């Protein structure tokens, strides 16, 4: 089972790397063959490129973390465009709300829990309740985007 919290956090922390991996994947023709059979034949390279650029990217691998022995950690993300949507929509939903401030402090400014509770003037319990609220919403979006099965 996919850990929604981990994936959303990864998207917030590595959005540019994910977008770069998607762009690189789109540059790779991935075995696309020009032409086709029957009435579905598309010989126009401009049309093929346009279709390729709007098609969903099924999977990317994103390197992250420090180099150890000339290697880095790798996160494999299936349906990365959908995960970026879920992360963006979650952040957008909480804009101008206390949870939005928490997201900004934790993921954009990389502050620690103790610093965040002090800045926001909240208790640690409230901090965890707010995080739970954020990721419950993100989980609902992920289910709606068919990234995870809905809970029954």
Beta strands, then each sheet from edge to edge (+ up, - down):
strand 1: 59-68
strand 2: 71-78
sheet 1: 1+ 2-
end
